[in-house]
Amino acid sequence: MNRYLQDGFAPVEAELTAHDLEVTGRLPDHLDGRYLRIGPNPTGVDAAAAERHHWFLGAGMVHGVRLRDGRAEWYRNRWVRPDDGDFAPNTMVRGLGGRTLALVEGGSAPYELDDELGTVGRACFAGDLRTGYTAHPHEDPDTGELHALSYSWTRGNRVDYSVIGPDGALRRQVEVRVHGSPMMHDCALTATYVVVYDLPVTFDVDLVTRGMSRAMRRPARFALNRVIGRNPVPDKVIDAMTRGSAAPSTLPYSWDDDYPARIGLLPRDTSDGHDVRWFDVDPCFVFHTLNAFDSPETGEVVVDAVRHDRMFATRFDGPDEGPTSLVRFTLDLRSGKATEHRFDEHSQEFPRHDERLTGRRHRFGYAVGFDAGTLGDAVLKHDTVAGTTQRRRLGAGLEVGELVFVPSSDTAAEDDGVLMGYATDRATGLSTLRVLDAGTLDDVATVHLPGRVPTGFHGSWVETPR
């Protein structure tokens, strides 16, 4: 049985609604909003498809808790229900200008949800983009704009830098050429640059054609090899190849030893994708950035991220190619060289920071521990100035997901606030919303949920508009 269809990864079958949830401890009175998280919920996978199933695939389901006046008013879980032919986003859920967006990468469209997590429809800006969107846009805290890099195998060696305003309107889109056709799960933002990861996990023609008949396999490989790393696929060809593929069972990306690893800096104000400046780095893969910032006094750009030595080289059902580490890439604008410093030896993922400092110099970051490709009960707090890491285990048998930082006020210090995220007790099969003190990692409150939240991906604190 595929590991990503059982135990903590197993999907849930029912949509639940529960009100007036039990709370242990005391929820801070200033929390007024919804904690939302999304992940794949691939029900109805038959035995043949289960053998090839990848964790990243499966219709998205959002799990949310409404907090207000020290109470947990409700819990809801809802599938994202796309139009026919669209893939249901499953990777990130976040707010934008009073709307709630469910996001995924690789060419699929983002979807808007209502306040109670029902599906409204395609996000208003989706039709303006040359391709789909991304799972990891980064919001400028000064302007409220979302900056993103979007990729799709259908775009050949082109990726798209886009800027979307708080009103949801597309303000700018710039085409950037990369070496081939890489997976580009995340980017990073500084005050002056968008950071581009061009790394050796690339579109794999063999994975796409493996299930085809012998008669179809050769012409399909010939056609795809003419495209990848060169030109976008014509719209008519895209329509023919993707029709009916809203629920793929194989992720068509793998590690390529021959692909050069590099990080690019594209000026945020440019309209020319050729303005990107590339810095060679050692082969690796980055799913998630902690944060990035300019260092004008040293002439450098700093990027903190979780580094994987390889990805999808021997395991093709999920990200399990060995331990990870938090690293700092320093890009020297004068010499054109990149250096790399490892902060911490704990294997980890899902890094988050105080998003009031996105693109600005930060001190603290938070992550969760991983063990053999599976989430455990460890919470990590990194002090990038002191170079130290605080580790807290929440309890044996618990599986804790990504934690989001929420400040205690708009003017609070960088670690003055709470962390919140879902945790599941493997013994009982029930989940809770854990709220921790971001300064000490001590318990603040626990919200008890009526069911299990499967191991998932990313989420956000969506504050109630004032």
C-alpha positions as CSV (number, residue, x, y, z in Angstrom):
1,M,0.0,0.0,0.0
2,N,1.3,3.5,-0.9
3,R,2.5,5.2,2.3
4,Y,0.8,8.4,1.2
5,L,-2.6,6.9,1.3
6,Q,-2.5,5.4,4.8
7,D,-1.9,6.4,8.5
8,G,-1.7,10.2,8.9
9,F,-1.8,10.7,5.1
10,A,-5.0,8.8,4.7
11,P,-7.9,10.9,3.3
12,V,-11.0,11.6,5.2
13,E,-14.4,10.8,3.7
14,A,-16.8,13.3,5.1
15,E,-17.1,17.1,5.3
16,L,-17.7,18.0,9.0
17,T,-19.1,21.1,10.7
18,A,-18.8,21.6,14.5
19,H,-19.6,24.6,16.6
20,D,-18.4,25.8,20.1
21,L,-15.2,23.7,20.2
22,E,-13.6,22.7,23.5
23,V,-10.5,24.7,24.3
24,T,-7.8,23.8,26.8
25,G,-5.9,26.8,28.1
26,R,-6.9,30.3,27.0
27,L,-7.0,31.7,23.5
28,P,-5.7,35.3,23.2
29,D,-8.6,37.7,22.9
30,H,-6.9,39.6,20.0
31,L,-7.2,36.5,17.7
32,D,-10.1,37.3,15.4
33,G,-10.1,35.3,12.2
34,R,-9.7,31.9,10.7
35,Y,-6.8,29.5,10.8
36,L,-6.9,27.6,7.4
37,R,-4.8,24.8,6.0
38,I,-5.1,22.7,2.9
39,G,-3.8,19.4,1.6
40,P,-4.5,16.5,-0.8
41,N,-7.5,14.3,0.0
42,P,-7.4,11.7,-2.7
43,T,-10.5,9.5,-2.1
44,G,-11.5,6.7,-4.5
45,V,-7.9,5.8,-5.6
46,D,-8.1,2.3,-7.1
47,A,-5.4,-0.3,-6.6
48,A,-3.6,0.3,-9.9
49,A,-3.5,4.1,-9.4
50,A,-2.4,3.7,-5.8
51,E,0.9,2.1,-6.8
52,R,1.9,5.2,-8.7
53,H,0.2,7.8,-6.5
54,H,2.2,10.8,-5.4
55,W,1.6,12.7,-2.2
56,F,1.3,16.0,-4.0
57,L,-1.7,14.8,-6.0
58,G,-5.3,14.5,-5.0
59,A,-8.2,16.9,-4.8
60,G,-7.6,19.7,-2.2
61,M,-9.5,19.9,1.1
62,V,-9.4,22.9,3.4
63,H,-9.6,22.6,7.1
64,G,-10.5,25.7,9.1
65,V,-11.1,26.9,12.7
66,R,-12.9,30.3,13.4
67,L,-11.5,32.1,16.5
68,R,-13.0,35.2,18.1
69,D,-13.3,36.7,21.6
70,G,-11.3,33.9,23.1
71,R,-13.6,31.2,21.7
72,A,-13.3,28.6,18.9
73,E,-16.6,29.2,17.1
74,W,-16.4,26.5,14.5
75,Y,-14.4,23.9,12.6
76,R,-15.1,23.0,9.0
77,N,-13.5,20.9,6.3
78,R,-14.5,21.3,2.7
79,W,-13.3,20.0,-0.6
80,V,-12.2,22.5,-3.2
81,R,-14.7,21.9,-6.0
82,P,-13.3,23.0,-9.4
83,D,-14.9,23.4,-12.8
84,D,-14.8,20.4,-15.1
85,G,-11.3,19.8,-16.3
86,D,-9.6,21.8,-13.6
87,F,-7.4,20.4,-10.9
88,A,-8.6,21.1,-7.4
89,P,-5.9,23.2,-5.7
90,N,-4.3,21.4,-2.7
91,T,-1.2,23.3,-1.7
92,M,-1.8,26.7,-0.1
93,V,-4.8,28.6,1.2
94,R,-4.5,32.3,2.0
95,G,-6.3,35.6,2.0
96,L,-6.0,38.5,-0.4
97,G,-8.0,41.7,-0.1
98,G,-10.9,40.1,1.8
99,R,-11.0,37.0,-0.4
100,T,-9.8,33.5,0.4
101,L,-7.7,31.7,-2.3
102,A,-6.8,28.0,-2.7
103,L,-3.6,27.6,-4.7
104,V,-1.5,25.0,-6.5
105,E,1.4,25.2,-8.9
106,G,2.3,23.7,-12.3
107,G,-0.2,25.4,-14.5
108,S,-3.5,24.9,-12.7
109,A,-5.8,27.7,-11.8
110,P,-6.3,29.2,-8.3
111,Y,-9.8,29.1,-6.8
112,E,-11.7,31.4,-4.5
113,L,-13.5,30.2,-1.4
114,D,-16.2,31.9,0.7
115,D,-15.8,32.6,4.4
116,E,-17.2,29.2,5.3
117,L,-14.9,27.4,2.9
118,G,-17.4,26.7,0.1
119,T,-16.0,27.0,-3.4
120,V,-16.9,30.2,-5.3
121,G,-15.0,29.6,-8.5
122,R,-11.9,30.5,-10.4
123,A,-10.0,33.4,-8.9
124,C,-10.7,36.6,-10.8
125,F,-7.1,37.1,-12.1
126,A,-6.7,33.5,-13.4
127,G,-7.7,34.4,-16.9
128,D,-5.2,37.2,-17.1
129,L,-2.2,34.9,-16.5
130,R,-0.3,33.2,-19.3
131,T,-0.3,30.0,-17.2
132,G,-1.7,29.0,-13.9
133,Y,-0.5,30.5,-10.7
134,T,1.8,29.2,-7.9
135,A,1.4,27.7,-4.4
136,H,3.8,30.3,-2.9
137,P,3.3,33.9,-3.7
138,H,5.0,36.4,-1.4
139,E,3.2,39.5,-0.1
140,D,5.0,42.7,0.2
141,P,4.1,44.0,3.6
142,D,4.2,47.7,2.5
143,T,2.1,47.4,-0.7
144,G,0.0,44.3,-0.1
145,E,1.0,43.1,-3.6
146,L,1.5,39.4,-4.3
147,H,4.8,38.6,-6.1
148,A,5.1,35.1,-7.6
149,L,6.9,32.9,-10.1
150,S,4.7,30.5,-12.0
151,Y,5.9,27.5,-14.0
152,S,4.3,24.8,-16.2
153,W,5.8,22.1,-18.4
154,T,3.6,23.5,-21.1
155,R,5.7,26.7,-21.0
156,G,9.0,25.0,-22.0
157,N,11.9,27.0,-20.5
158,R,9.8,30.0,-19.7
159,V,8.6,30.9,-16.2
160,D,6.4,34.0,-15.4
161,Y,7.0,36.6,-12.7
162,S,3.7,38.3,-11.8
163,V,2.6,41.0,-9.5
164,I,-1.0,41.0,-8.3
165,G,-2.5,43.9,-6.4
166,P,-4.6,43.7,-3.2
167,D,-7.6,44.1,-5.4
168,G,-6.8,40.9,-7.2
169,A,-5.9,42.6,-10.5
170,L,-2.8,41.5,-12.5
171,R,-0.5,44.5,-12.5
172,R,2.6,43.1,-14.2
173,Q,3.8,39.9,-15.8
174,V,7.4,39.3,-17.0
175,E,8.6,36.2,-18.9
176,V,12.0,34.8,-17.6
177,R,14.0,32.1,-19.4
178,V,15.5,29.3,-17.4
179,H,17.8,26.5,-18.4
180,G,15.2,23.8,-19.0
181,S,11.9,22.9,-17.5
182,P,12.4,22.8,-13.7
183,M,9.9,22.4,-10.9
184,M,9.8,25.8,-9.2
185,H,7.8,25.3,-6.0
186,D,8.7,28.5,-4.3
187,C,10.5,31.8,-4.9
188,A,11.7,34.5,-2.5
189,L,11.2,38.3,-2.3
190,T,13.5,41.1,-1.2
191,A,12.9,44.8,-1.2
192,T,14.5,45.0,-4.7
193,Y,14.5,41.5,-6.2
194,V,12.5,38.4,-6.8
195,V,14.6,35.3,-6.2
196,V,14.4,32.6,-8.9
197,Y,15.3,28.9,-8.1
198,D,16.5,27.1,-11.2
199,L,17.4,23.7,-9.7
200,P,17.8,20.1,-10.9
201,V,14.3,18.7,-10.5
202,T,13.0,18.8,-14.0
203,F,10.1,17.6,-16.2
204,D,10.7,13.9,-17.0
205,V,9.4,12.7,-20.3
206,D,9.8,9.1,-19.4
207,L,7.5,9.4,-16.4
208,V,4.8,11.0,-18.6
209,T,5.0,8.3,-21.3
210,R,5.6,5.2,-19.2
211,G,2.0,4.3,-19.0
212,M,1.3,4.8,-22.7
213,S,1.0,2.0,-25.3
214,R,4.2,1.3,-27.3
215,A,2.6,2.7,-30.4
216,M,1.9,6.0,-28.6
217,R,5.1,6.2,-26.5
218,R,7.6,7.0,-29.2
219,P,5.8,9.8,-31.0
220,A,4.8,11.3,-27.6
221,R,8.4,11.3,-26.4
222,F,9.6,12.8,-29.7
223,A,7.1,15.6,-29.4
224,L,7.8,16.4,-25.8
225,N,11.6,16.3,-26.2
226,R,11.2,19.0,-28.9
227,V,9.4,21.2,-26.5
228,I,11.1,20.8,-23.1
229,G,13.8,23.5,-22.6
230,R,12.9,25.2,-25.8
231,N,9.5,26.5,-26.8
232,P,6.0,26.6,-25.2
233,V,3.6,24.0,-26.3
234,P,0.9,25.4,-28.7
235,D,-2.5,25.8,-27.1
236,K,-4.2,23.2,-29.3
237,V,-1.6,20.6,-28.2
238,I,-2.0,21.5,-24.5
239,D,-5.8,21.1,-24.8
240,A,-5.4,17.7,-26.5
241,M,-2.8,16.4,-24.0
242,T,-4.4,17.6,-20.8
243,R,-8.1,17.1,-21.5
244,G,-9.5,14.8,-18.9
245,S,-6.3,14.9,-16.8
246,A,-7.7,16.8,-13.8
247,A,-6.7,14.0,-11.5
248,P,-3.2,12.9,-12.5
249,S,-1.6,9.9,-10.6
250,T,2.1,10.6,-11.3
251,L,4.2,13.7,-10.7
252,P,6.2,14.1,-13.9
253,Y,9.4,15.6,-12.3
254,S,12.6,13.9,-11.3
255,W,16.2,14.7,-10.3
256,D,18.6,15.4,-13.3
257,D,22.3,15.1,-12.5
258,D,23.2,17.0,-15.6
259,Y,21.1,20.1,-14.9
260,P,23.0,23.1,-13.5
261,A,21.9,24.5,-10.2
262,R,21.6,28.3,-9.9
263,I,19.8,31.0,-8.1
264,G,18.7,34.1,-10.0
265,L,18.0,37.7,-9.0
266,L,15.4,39.5,-11.1
267,P,14.8,43.2,-10.3
268,R,11.2,43.7,-9.1
269,D,10.7,46.8,-11.2
270,T,11.9,45.3,-14.5
271,S,9.8,44.6,-17.6
272,D,12.6,42.6,-19.2
273,G,13.2,39.0,-18.1
274,H,16.7,39.1,-19.5
275,D,17.6,41.3,-16.5
276,V,17.9,38.3,-14.3
277,R,21.4,37.7,-12.8
278,W,22.4,34.1,-12.1
279,F,24.6,32.7,-9.3
280,D,25.8,29.1,-9.4
281,V,25.3,26.9,-6.3
282,D,26.0,23.3,-5.4
283,P,23.3,20.9,-6.7
284,C,20.3,20.8,-4.3
285,F,16.6,21.4,-4.3
286,V,14.5,24.0,-2.4
287,F,10.8,23.5,-1.8
288,H,10.5,26.4,0.7
289,T,12.1,29.7,1.6
290,L,12.2,31.0,5.1
291,N,12.8,34.6,4.0
292,A,15.2,36.7,2.0
293,F,16.5,40.3,2.2
294,D,18.9,42.8,0.7
295,S,22.1,43.7,2.6
296,P,23.1,47.0,1.0
297,E,26.0,47.6,3.5
298,T,27.8,44.4,2.2
299,G,26.5,44.4,-1.4
300,E,24.8,41.1,-0.9
301,V,21.4,39.4,-1.1
302,V,20.7,36.8,1.7
303,V,18.3,33.9,1.1
304,D,17.4,31.5,4.0
305,A,15.8,28.3,2.9
306,V,15.5,24.5,3.6
307,R,17.9,22.6,1.5
308,H,17.4,19.1,0.1
309,D,20.6,17.5,-1.2
310,R,18.5,15.7,-3.9
311,M,14.8,15.2,-4.7
312,F,12.8,12.6,-6.6
313,A,16.0,10.7,-7.5
314,T,15.1,7.3,-6.0
315,R,11.7,7.9,-4.5
316,F,8.9,9.1,-6.8
317,D,5.9,9.0,-4.4
318,G,6.9,11.9,-2.2
319,P,9.8,14.0,-0.9
320,D,12.0,11.4,0.9
321,E,15.6,11.5,-0.3
322,G,17.3,12.0,3.1
323,P,17.8,14.7,5.8
324,T,17.3,18.4,5.1
325,S,18.9,21.4,6.7
326,L,18.3,25.2,7.0
327,V,20.9,27.1,5.0
328,R,21.7,30.6,4.2
329,F,22.7,31.4,0.6
330,T,24.6,34.7,0.3
331,L,24.7,36.1,-3.2
332,D,27.6,38.6,-3.6
333,L,26.5,41.3,-6.1
334,R,30.1,42.5,-6.6
335,S,31.9,39.2,-7.2
336,G,28.9,37.3,-8.7
337,K,29.6,34.4,-6.3
338,A,27.3,32.5,-4.0
339,T,28.2,31.0,-0.6
340,E,26.3,28.7,1.6
341,H,26.1,28.4,5.4
342,R,24.3,25.7,7.2
343,F,22.4,26.9,10.3
344,D,21.2,23.7,11.8
345,E,21.4,20.0,11.5
346,H,17.8,19.1,12.4
347,S,16.0,17.6,9.5
348,Q,13.0,20.0,8.9
349,E,10.6,21.5,6.5
350,F,7.7,24.0,6.3
351,P,9.7,27.1,7.4
352,R,7.7,30.2,8.3
353,H,8.6,33.7,9.6
354,D,6.9,36.9,10.7
355,E,5.4,37.9,7.4
356,R,5.5,41.6,8.4
357,L,9.2,41.2,7.6
358,T,8.8,39.5,4.2
359,G,11.7,40.7,2.0
360,R,13.2,42.5,5.0
361,R,15.9,41.6,7.5
362,H,14.6,39.0,9.9
363,R,15.9,37.3,13.0
364,F,13.6,34.4,13.8
365,G,12.2,31.5,11.9
366,Y,10.1,28.5,12.7
367,A,10.0,25.0,11.2
368,V,8.8,21.4,12.0
369,G,10.9,18.4,12.3
370,F,10.8,15.6,9.8
371,D,11.9,12.0,10.3
372,A,12.3,9.6,7.3
373,G,10.0,11.7,5.2
374,T,7.3,11.9,7.9
375,L,6.3,14.7,10.2
376,G,7.0,14.2,13.9
377,D,6.3,16.1,17.1
378,A,9.2,18.6,17.0
379,V,8.9,22.3,16.7
380,L,12.0,24.4,15.9
381,K,12.7,28.1,16.5
382,H,15.8,29.5,14.7
383,D,17.6,32.6,15.8
384,T,19.6,33.5,12.7
385,V,21.5,36.3,14.5
386,A,22.7,34.2,17.4
387,G,23.0,31.1,15.3
388,T,21.0,29.0,17.7
389,T,18.0,26.7,17.5
390,Q,15.5,26.0,20.2
391,R,13.7,22.6,19.9
392,R,10.5,21.5,21.6
393,R,8.8,18.2,21.3
394,L,5.0,18.4,21.7
395,G,4.6,14.8,22.8
396,A,5.2,11.2,21.7
397,G,2.8,10.0,19.2
398,L,1.9,13.4,17.9
399,E,2.3,14.6,14.3
400,V,2.5,18.4,14.1
401,G,2.1,20.2,10.8
402,E,3.2,23.6,9.6
403,L,3.0,26.4,12.1
404,V,2.0,30.0,11.2
405,F,3.2,33.0,13.2
406,V,0.6,35.6,14.3
407,P,1.8,38.7,16.1
408,S,0.1,39.9,19.3
409,S,-0.4,43.3,17.7
410,D,0.6,45.3,14.6
411,T,3.5,46.8,16.4
412,A,4.6,43.8,18.4
413,A,8.2,42.6,18.4
414,E,9.3,39.9,15.9
415,D,8.7,36.9,18.2
416,D,5.9,38.5,20.3
417,G,2.9,36.5,19.2
418,V,1.7,32.9,18.8
419,L,2.3,30.0,16.5
420,M,-0.6,27.9,15.4
421,G,-1.0,24.7,13.5
422,Y,-2.7,21.3,13.5
423,A,-1.4,18.3,15.4
424,T,-2.8,14.8,15.2
425,D,-2.6,12.1,17.9
426,R,-1.8,8.8,16.1
427,A,-3.3,6.7,18.9
428,T,-6.8,8.4,18.9
429,G,-6.9,9.5,15.3
430,L,-8.1,13.0,16.4
431,S,-6.5,16.4,15.7
432,T,-6.2,19.6,17.6
433,L,-5.3,23.2,16.8
434,R,-2.2,23.9,18.9
435,V,-1.4,27.5,19.9
436,L,2.1,28.1,21.2
437,D,3.9,31.1,22.5
438,A,6.3,32.1,19.7
439,G,8.9,33.4,22.1
440,T,9.1,30.4,24.4
441,L,7.4,27.6,22.5
442,D,5.2,27.0,25.6
443,D,1.6,26.0,25.3
444,V,-1.0,28.8,25.1
445,A,-4.2,26.9,24.1
446,T,-5.4,23.7,22.4
447,V,-8.6,23.6,20.4
448,H,-10.1,20.1,20.2
449,L,-11.4,19.1,16.8
450,P,-14.2,16.5,16.0
451,G,-12.1,14.5,13.5
452,R,-8.7,14.0,11.9
453,V,-6.9,16.5,9.7
454,P,-4.7,14.5,7.3
455,T,-1.1,15.3,6.9
456,G,-1.2,18.3,4.5
457,F,0.7,21.3,3.3
458,H,0.3,25.0,3.9
459,G,-2.0,27.4,5.5
460,S,-2.5,30.9,6.8
461,W,-4.1,33.0,9.5
462,V,-6.7,35.0,7.7
463,E,-7.6,38.0,10.0
464,T,-11.2,39.3,10.0
465,P,-11.2,42.6,8.0
466,R,-11.3,45.6,10.4
